[in-house]
Amino acid sequence: MQHMLADYLAQHNIRVAAALQRRDVARQFAAAEPDAVILDLRLGTDDGLDLLREIRSRSDVPVIITTGHRRDEIDRVVGLELGADDYITKPFGPRELLARIRAVLRRQRLGRLNSQREAEQGRCRFGGWELDKRTRRLTDPDNALVTLTKGEYALLVAFLDAPKRPLSREHLLQATRLHEDIYDRSIDVQILRLRRKLEVDPSAPRIIRTERGVGYVFVLPVEYS
């Protein structure tokens, strides 16, 4: 399958570097970082999720994960939460894979454009907190730096762009660029993690509140500069 897919992608002007084992992936990244990664979660004898963590620790390169059966559903969800950009389930055709590669590269380009726009917007202030979009630094009311993951940052920006407006789970999923087919409950996990960093008491949130039947609302006013 690897050879067949590599040949097909090459016919569509995509250069492919193949890797059979974890050490091969490390060599490829050392030589030149790819524009995208197709990662089989059953790669060789290695744990594909561990390899995904390793890739994400060093790079934001788009990653499409592949799985073989419906029983791998948990791995797909965990993979997406670890930072994979998309998934595809076997068996799949090379045309679908090509379409997904082009889609994640297109989203990456749009993400870079959005990052440039965010940098131009500068700082957001809310309830004593401050987010500097140019550096992606979040500081609390005591001016202490609070570290955000890529997903938490995207989620916070989605709220800051629409304060006091109820936002659906679907909207937030799209804002954080998670796969559209993943369960809505996954956004609840992201919300919980962000609340733990913003709220005095995450079990009684006063910044990000649940809007029953709709989704969530960011209740604080936001100032831009």
Secondary structure as UniProt FT lines:
FT   HELIX           2..11
FT   TURN            12..13
FT   HELIX           22..31
FT   STRAND          37..40
FT   TURN            41..42
FT   TURN            44..45
FT   HELIX           48..58
FT   STRAND          63..67
FT   HELIX           70..72
FT   HELIX           73..81
FT   TURN            82..83
FT   STRAND          86..89
FT   HELIX           94..121
FT   STRAND          123..126
FT   TURN            127..128
FT   STRAND          129..132
FT   TURN            133..136
FT   STRAND          137..139
FT   TURN            141..142
FT   STRAND          145..146
FT   HELIX           150..160
FT   TURN            163..164
FT   STRAND          167..168
FT   HELIX           169..175
FT   TURN            176..177
FT   TURN            180..181
FT   HELIX           185..198
FT   TURN            202..203
FT   STRAND          208..211
FT   TURN            212..214
FT   STRAND          215..218
FT   STRAND          223..224
//
